[in-house]
């Protein structure tokens, strides 16, 4: 999947066309949320800190949102009145401790809103707990930013004692025609912290209505989610060599663990109703890290 720091107008249009919903790692905001007021500055710090305290994520400013899905661009921002540098200063000046690694991507809207821009703010998972300007700590929950409990703050503060792992899912189209595509699921686990991970286990849930053709190397079991909807729980473990800081584990190496799946008309209709891939990663004594990604992002019909 393309890095949001590199998104352009076409990528934002794809979010609208495909109806990609808000999630733990994606949030849509009206461009008026960037007007230079104290309440807006506080809200920006709240949202950015919530992503940093969770698994990281992306804020898109300049969208009309309906039922947690992007409906269209709003009027956009005038980059002279709301320059990129102002947004960067608001973020860095209203979160404690300072949060490194935030990227503000200014997207010029040449097709739909000529002369205007959207801002895509890419927030990394933080190495500790980050406080918003109202002196509170926030996390992502059900596509919202909500205050953290004391024990949750302590868990995040302990990140400096444990590995900090990030999981990314992407896909490669292997073959297909107008009726069916076959894809390879690409999974990467990276150690973004300063502590090595000796033993790592990844677990994720795959919706059974999207047919799997190969899960070699994964342990599998079926989970009943409802009368008509089942999921397959897949897990894979690595203990040697350890995952050192800066290292990546290519779980879906083409020659070792190829996870392949098919998308036909029936599966596509199911995918576009919003099912998600949920995952958890475990390492040594680290508290489990979890996240999710819409299955719709793992196909390109």
N, C-alpha and C positions, 0 to 999 in steps of 0.2 A: 504494500500500500504506500502511496506517495506521502512523503513527509509533509505535514501541514505547513511547515515553515517555507515550503516551496509552492504551496497552492497558488493558483491564479484564478481568473474569473471563470474559466471553464470548469475548474474543480469545484468552485462554489455552486455553479449552475448544476453540476452533477448531483450535489447534495440535495438541491431543490427537486430536480427531476426524479431522483430515486427515493425521495421522501425519507432520507436517513434521519432517524429519530435522535433526540437528545439521549445521553447515556451518562454513565459514571465518568466518561472521559471526553464528552462533547457537550457544549452548551451554546445556544444561540441567544444573541442579545440585540436589542434595538440600538441603532446608532445614537439615539438620544441619550443612551446610558453613558456616552462619552462627553456630554456637555460639562463644562468646567464648573461644577458645583461640589460642595463638601459631601453631600449625600452620595453623589456619583463616585467620588474618589473613595469613599468608605466602601461602597458596593464593589468597586473594582478590586480593592484589597481583599475583601471577603471572598470573592470568587476565585481569585488567583491563589490565595493561601489555601483554600479548600482543595484545589487540585494538587498543590504541592504536598499537603498533608495526606493525600490519598495516593493514587497511583499515577499522578500527572494527567494532563489532558489539554484540550483545545477549546478556546473561547472564540466565537465568530461574532464580531460586532457589525451590524448592518443587515440583519435578517428580520423578516416578519415571521413569527413563529405561531403555529396553530396546532393545538393538541401535541405539543412537543416535537413537531416536525416543521422544517423550513417551508414556508409557503411561497415566498418571493423575497427579493431584495427590498429593503425600505428605501428611503430617499438617499441613503448613504451619508458619508461624512465629507466635508470640505477640508482637505488636507492642510489648507492654510489656517483654518480656524482650529482644527484638531490635528496638529502635526504628530507624527510618529514619536518624535522625541518627547513630547508632552506626556504621552501614554507611558512611555518607558520610565520617565521620572516619577509619575504617579505610582507605578508598581514598585519601583525600587525605594521610594521615599515613604511608603505607607505599610510596609511589611517588615517585621522583625523576627529573627535576624535577617539581614539582606539575603535575598534569594537569587542565586546565580543560575545562569542557563536559560532564563526566559527569553523567548524570541518573539518580537513583534513584526509580523509580516503585513506590509501595506499592499493591498490588492487593488489595482486600478480597474474601475468598471467602465470599460470602453464600449461595451455592447448595450447594456441595459440602463446604465445611469452615467452617461458620459460626463466627465469632469468630476466625478465623485469617487470615493474609495470605501472599501471595507477594511477592517483590521482583523487579522487572525493572530491570536495570542497563544503561543505554544508554551505550556508550563511543564517543566520536568518534575518528576517525583523528587521531593526534597530529601536531604540527608538528616533532617531533624524536624522538630515541630515549628511551624511558622504562625506568627500572631498577626491578625489584621489590625487596622487602625483603631478599631473599637476595643482593643486589648483582649479580644476573644479569639479562640482557635476554632477553625471550621474544617469540615470534611465533606466529601461528596456522598450523597445518599439519595437513591431514587431520582437521579438527574437534578438534584438540588444541592445547595450549599447549606449545611445545618451545623449548629454548634456541636463541639465534641465533648464527650464525657471525660472526667478526670483520668480514668483508666486508659482511654483511647489516646489522650495526650501523652501519657507515660509510655505507652507502646511505641508511639512515633518518636519520642525522644530517645528511645532505646535503639533506634536505627543505627546510631553510630557504634553500637556494640555488635551488630549483626550484618551479614551481607545485605546489600540492597539490590534485589533482582528485578529486572524488567522483562516482560514477555510481549513479543510482537507476533501477530499472525498476518500472513499475506498469502497470495495465491499465484499460481502459474497455470495458464491454460495449456493443456497437453494436446487436445484434439477436439473436434466437434464440427457440427454443421448447424443448420438453422433450427433443428429440432432438439439437439442435445449437445452439451459441452462436458468435457471431462477435465478436472482440475487437480493439481497437486497442491496440498496445503503446506505452506512453508511456516515453520515455527522456530523462533529464535529466543533463547533465554540469555540475557546479558547481565553481568555483574557490574552495576554502576556505583557500588559503594567502595569502601576501603578495607573490607574484611573478606577473606576468601571463603568460598562455600565448598566444604568438603563433600557433602552429599546433597543432591538436589532431586526433587520429585515434582513432576508437573502432572496435574489432573485437569481435564476439561470435559465439558458436556457437549455432545453433538446431537442435533435433532434428527431422529430417525427418518422423518419424511424426506430428507435429502440423502439419497443412497450413497453408502460408502463402498468402494470397490477394493480397497486394500488398507489394512491396519497392521501390517507386519511390524513387530517390534513393540507394539502397545498391548497392555493388559486391558481387556474390555469387559464391561458388564452392562446390561440393560436396566434402565431406571424408568419406572412408570410415573409420568408427570400428570396424566389425566386419563380418562377413559380412552381417548382417541390419540393421545400424543405421548410418544415415548422418546427417551433420550439414551444415547450410548455414552457411558462414562469411560474415558480412555486415560490411562496413566502410563507414565514412563519414568524410569529412574536412572540417575547417573551418580557414580561415586568415585570414578577414577578416569582421568585425572581430575583434581579439584578445579573449581571454577574461580580463578584468581581475579582480582579487580581489573576491569577493562577487558576481560575475556568474554567470548560469546560461545554458546552451545547451540549449534545448528541441529535442532532436534529432528527436523525432517530432511536430513541429508538424503539426497536422491538415491544413494546406493545402500542405505542402511535402514531407514524407517520411512518409506514412501507412503504417505497418507493421501489417498486419492478418493475423489467423490464425483458424482455426476449431477448435473442440473438439467432437467428437461422441463417441459411446459408445466407439469404438475408441481414439480419441486420449486420452480420459479414463482408460481402463484403463492405457494406457501412462504417462500423467503420474503416476498415483498409485503407480507403482513407483519413483519417485524420480529421474527425469532432471533435470539442472540446466542452466541457462543460464550459460555461462562467458564472461567478458568481459575485455578489456584496453584500457587507454587510454594513448595516447602523446602527449607534448607537448614540443616543442623538444628540449632535452637531458635532460629528466627521465627517470629510470629508469622503465620501464613499470610501471603499476599494474594489478593484476588482482583479480578477485573472481568470485563466483558466486551464483546465486539458484535455489532449486528452482522448476521450471516449475509445480508445483502451486500456488504462490502467485500465479500469473498467470491464474487462472480462478476462477469462483465458481458452479460447477454445484451 
